[in-house]
Amino acid sequence: MYFNKVALPQMEYVEDFADFLIDAELNDLPVLKRACERYLCGELNGKKDLLTSLLLDLLFLAMLFQLPVMKSMTLTELTERYDEIRDINELLKQEEYQ
C-alpha cells in the first residue's frame, strides 16, 4: 500500500525507480523492492511498444537488484528485438543511447 499510495506517484523516470530500489536495498526492505518489481513487470506486460533503451535500463536494474521476474521478462522481450540490438556500434549511434 505504501508503494502504491506514497512512492509511486513521485516516480516518473527509470532513475526514480533506481533510487527507490537503492533505498529499499540499503534499508533492507524486501517487500518494497518486490512491490516495485511487481509494478514494473505489470508495466512491461501491458506495454509492448517500449523503447529498447528502456528495456535495457530495466534489465540492468533487474540484474543489479536481483529481480528475477523482471529479468526474465526483459530478456524475453529483448530476444524478440535481436535484429535491433545485434550491432552495438549501430545501436550506440542512436540519439537515445548518447
Helices and strands as residue ranges (DSSP letters): H 2-2, I 3-7, G 8-10, H 14-26, H 30-46, H 52-64, H 68-79, H 82-85, H 88-92, G 95-97
